[in-house]
Amino acid sequence: MDIDRARTFLEIVHSGSFLKAADRLNVTQTTVSARIRTLEQELGRQLFVRNRNGAQLTAAGREFERFALSFVQVWERARHQLAIPEGQTSVIALGGELSLWNPLLLDWLIWMKKTKPEIALRANVGVPDQLLEQLRTGVLDIAVLYAPKLLPGFRVELIEEEQLILVRTTGEGHMPADKQEYVYVDWGPLFAAQHDARSTPFGEPGLLVGLGPLGLSYILRAGGMGYFRKGVVQPFIEAGELEAVDGAPEFTYPAYAVYSESSQGRTDLQEALHALKKVVDAPRGPGLNRQLF
């Protein structure tokens, strides 16, 4: 069995149809069908039942799924391991959401380089579904996410529990505090539910943004108020550019590490997880938190 057939099988499972799998793999539907037909012939079992709603796994297909997943993960791990630079012993591939990249993952990279130079690092940022897909197929060893979906065969571990606080701009050139525009940042469904339940008294937001660093950059330049991660805005508060809004509710913004249960025994992965927890509690270098990205 070749790796393309295993990936194609998993893509159909993930997307629910041969057509969607073909689009995601950038091949024709005929190619997808041919790969699955060959795979079924090699295994001597039918893996999918196709109907107008897409494709559903047979009992044999459900049993084969875990083997296909392991096969793809082992293949990706082998590719990474063979590409280790000279003088290093292993590779950790870690991805995180953009809103979590600074300072948590930036500090993690610096920590790992200083304390575990023998481990080669691969770092990536992306949207949650993309990161989970890369984790599922073995491209990533660890994904750091705000609200991860539960995947069979993967562990979810709390790394950091930060607060989202309401801040507003200060100083000359900005509107008075009682007239400032409220910028709504989409921090995910949990924040949206909590935010609406608390019914913040700012009326309809004048601007909605889908990325925390973008919203923060906006209010720093144009003025306004919004909810942002406490660790990121603290240096701006200390510099007098922002101030926390007294009496405003705060919201929890946790970060989780997701990784395969089969990799728990790897020493390098455990060291990487340990480093993530260490940098949460360690003092951060001056200037790092003032970087928005």
Salt bridges, closest charged atoms under 4 A:
ASP2 OD2 - ARG5 NE 3.71
GLU11 OE2 - ARG24 NE 2.44
GLU42 OE2 - ARG5 NH1 2.54
GLU63 OE2 - ARG66 NH2 2.74
GLU76 OE2 - ARG7 NH2 2.11
GLU76 OE1 - ARG79 NH1 2.51
ASP107 OD2 - ARG284 NE 2.85
ASP129 OD1 - LYS149 NZ 3.16
GLU133 OE1 - HIS14 NE2 3.51
GLU133 OE2 - ARG136 NH2 2.64
ASP141 OD2 - ARG77 NH1 3.18
ASP141 OD1 - ARG266 NH1 3.09
GLU157 OE2 - LYS277 NZ 2.24
GLU160 OE2 - ARG284 NH2 3.72
GLU162 OE1 - ARG229 NE 2.90
ASP196 OD1 - HIS195 ND1 3.63
GLU241 OE2 - ARG290 NH2 3.04
GLU243 OE2 - ARG168 NE 2.85
ASP268 OD2 - ARG77 NH2 3.21
ASP268 OD1 - ARG266 NE 3.12
GLU271 OE2 - LYS116 NZ 3.25
